[in-house]
Amino acid sequence: MAIAESSTEIPQPPLAIVRWLRSIALLRESWVGMLGGGIVALFVLMAIFAPWIAPFDPNQPILPFAFPGDAAPDGGTFVLGTDHQGRDLLSRIMWGGQRVLFYATAATVCAYTVGIFMGLLAGYYRGWADELISFVANVILSFPVMVLYVLIIAKLGASGANIIFAVVFASSPGIMRIVRGLTLDIATRDYVIAAQTRGESTMFICLIEILPNARGPLIVDFCLRMGYTTITIGALGFLGLGLPPPDPDWGGMISDTRAFITGGFPHMAIIPAIAVSLLVLGFNMLADGMREVASRD
């Protein structure tokens, strides 16, 4: 008597997730994207391990106006020097990276969540929903972005949550327009019509059939917007509307020490400015790499 062998089928991940991961995995084919990803990864690792690798307390006054390479009184070296209050710049760059990356990522993800929802709604249903959402988006986009940021933060107060709200309010309409345009095109494809014929739900069609096939432009735009949001956080900090003290903020560090640029201590403002520039450069190069691989996918 033959005994039937039972086999356990290994569940396969959803095709939508596989498509997104495949697009990211193709990044290794672009040296520009790999270099940008390496810069971003360096800042991410530096921010994550800041509590363990930062040489000093970022808010502790030690030795004012120390130049890069000067020795600390109690041992150690100020690799990047100190600011006018004697706080170690390297430690403040590391801890400031935590705040910048956290709030930039949170704000961009929230903006994309809102923008994708509105874009799918407008592009798939069209009609009055499209007209209403597009009208509201066009009104918001008619204002200069930085003016909106300043008005919102000045009204609500400087805090991380308000920065996230300001970025979502100002950025989600632009994301909506991108998603809407992609949805209008993809919704006419045969596989979407086939899903409609099978009686699939609207949510299934939008999230499984349309959104994964729009992943190329969206991944590229996400990387670019991470850079834009990093600049926004730095600009708001420079204007005194950024993340509240005493924890370090790169824009606030530049603002606090700009008076010493011509006083013989330019490193105090130049070093955090370089940190902002490098992180934005990393995101832009990563976006270029993703654009390159998306054209092959």
N, C-alpha and C positions, 0 to 999 in steps of 0.2 A: 504494500500500500504506500503510495507516494505521499510524502508529507509536503504540503505547500509551504514554501518559504515566505515568511512575512517580510515585507520591505517597508522601511520608514522613509517617506519622501521628505527631503530637506526643503523647508519653505524657502522660496526665492524672494529676494527683496523686490519691492515695487519697481516697475520699469522706469517710472519717473525719477526715482532716486538714483537708479543706475545711470540714467542719462546725465544727470547733474554731476555725479562723481566722475563719469568718463570725461566730461568737458574739463574738469579741474585737473584730472590726471594727465591730460594731453599737454599741460603746461610745461612739462619737461622738454618738449620739442622746441621751446622758444627760450633762447639765452637771455633775452631782455626780460621776459616774464620771470625766469628763474632768479635773475639778479634782483629784480624788484621784490619778488617773494622772499628772497634772503634778507633784504633790508628790513622788510616788515616783520619777518620772523625774529630778527635780531632784537627789534624794539619790543616785540611781544614777550620774548624770553626775558629780556632785561626788566620789563615791568612785572612779570610774574614772580621773578626771583629777587626783586628789589629788597624785600625784608631780610634776605640772607646775604646778598652780595654788596649792598650799599655800604660803603666804608664808614659813614657817619650818620648820625640822626639828621634828617633833612631840615629840621627846624631849630637845631641847636646852634647858637652863636659860638664860634670857636676862635677864629682869627680873621678879623676884617681885612679886606683888600689883599688877600694872598694871591699870588700869581700861580699859574699852572706849574706843578712840580715842586712847589714850596713844601717844606716839612711841617707837619702839625705839631703843636706843643707837646702833646701826650703820646707822640709816636704816630707813624703813618705818614702818608703823603697826600696832599691835595692835588689829585691828578689834573683836574680842570680848574683849580683855584677856588676862591671863595667870593661871595658877594660883599656888599658894603656892610652887611650885618654879621659877617663872619661865618655864614652857612656854606657848607660844602656844595659846590655846583654839581659835581658828578652825582651825589646822592639825591639832589633835588631834581636833576634830569631823570633819574631812574624812577623816583616816586611820582614825578609829574607825568611820566609816560603811562603809569597806571591809570591816572585820571583821564588823560586825553584819550587813550585807547578805549577805555570802558565807555565813556560818554559818547565818543564818536561812533562806536559800534552800536550802542543802544539806540542812539538817535537815528542812525541810518537804517537799522533793522525796523524800527517803528515806522519810519517814513516809508519804507518799502512795503510794509504790511498794509498801511493805509492806501498807498498809491496803487499797489497791485489790485486790491479789492475794488477801488473806484474804477481803475482801468478795465478790469474784466467786466464789471457791471456795465460800463458805458459801451465797450466794444462788442459785447455779446448781445445785450438786449437792444442797443441802439435806441431809436425813437426819442421819447421825451426824457428818458433817463440819461441818454447820451447828451442831449442838449442842456439839461440842467447841470450835470456834473461838469461838462466842458465850460459852461458859462462861469460857474464858480471858480474853476481852475484858472481860467483866463483873467478873471478879476484879480486873483491873488498874484498871478505871474506878472501882472502889469506894474506891480510895485517893485522897486529895487530890493534885492534880497537882503542886503545889509541893513537897509532902513527898517525892514520888517523885524529883523533880529533885534536891533537896538530898541525899537518901539515896544516889542513884546517883553524884553528883559527889563527895560526901564519901568514898565508898568507893573510887571509881576514880581520883580526882584531877581537878583543874581543868585542862582542855585542850579545844581545839576539837572533837576527835574524840569525847571523852566527852560533850560537850554535845549533839552530833548523836545519839549513842546514846541519851541520856536523853530527848530529844525524840521520837525514833522509838518508844522503848519506851512512853512515856506517851501519845503522840498517835495512833499507828496504830490502837489499838482503837476510838477514836471515829470515825475515818475508815472503818474496817471496817464499823461499824454503819450509816453513811450509805450506803456502796456496797451493802451487803447488802440494805437496804430498797429501794433503787432497782432492784437486780437482780431481786429477787422480783417486782416489778411489771413490769419490762420483759420479763422472760423469758416472760411469758404473751402478749406481743404477736404479731400475725400474722406480721410480718417475721422474728421469731426462729423461730417454728414453721416458716416456709417455708425458712429456712436449715437447720434440722434435717432437714427433708424432703429437701433437696438433698444431704444427707450431709456438710455442712460440719463441720470439726473444732471441738472445744470452744474452742480458742484463737481461731479465726476468729470464732466467734459472740460470745465474750466481748469481744474487743478491737475488732471491726468493727461488730457489731450492737448490743451492749448498752452498752459504755462510752461511745461517742460520743453516744448518746441520753440519757446521764446527765450530760452535760457541764455543763448549767446550774447545778445545785446544787453540783457539784464545783468549778467555777471560783470561785463565790462563797465556798465554804468554804475554798478554797486561799488566797484573798486575806485572809480573816479570820484564818486560822492563821498567815499571815506576820506579821500584827500581834501575835498571841499569842506567837509565837516571839521577836519583837523585844523584847516586854516581858519574856519569860523570860530572855533573854540579859542584859538590863539588870538584872533583879532578882538574878540569880546573880552578876553583877559587883558589885552593891551589897553582897551578902553575902560577898564575897571568894571566890566559887566560880566566877567567870566565866573569861573568856579571860585567860591569864597575862600579866603585865607583861614588858617595859616598854612594849610597843605599846599605844596608847590603847584603852580600852574605855569606852563611855559610862556604863555602870553603875558601873564602877570610878572614873571621874572624879567622879561624884556622891558616892560613898562617901569618896573621899580629901579632898574639899573641903567636906563638910557642916558641919564644925566652924566654918567661917568664914562661915556664913550670917548668924549673929548678931554677927559681928565686924566688919561693915562691908564685906564682900566677897561679897555674895550671888550675884553673877554667876558665880562659879566653879562653883557647883552648879546654878544655875538654867538656864544655857545648855545644858549637856548634857541636862538634864531636858526642856527645850523640844525639843531634837533628837529625843529618844525619842518625845515626844508627837506631834510633827509627822509623823514617819514612820508611827506607828501610825494617826494620823488619816487619812493618805493611803491606807493599806491599807484602812481601814474604809470610806472614801468610795468607793474603787475597788470594793469588794465590793458596796456599795449600788448603784453604777452597773451592775455586772454582773448583779445581781439584777433590776434594772429592765429591762434589755435581754433577759435570759433569759426574762422573762415574755412578751415580744413575739415571741421566736424560735420 
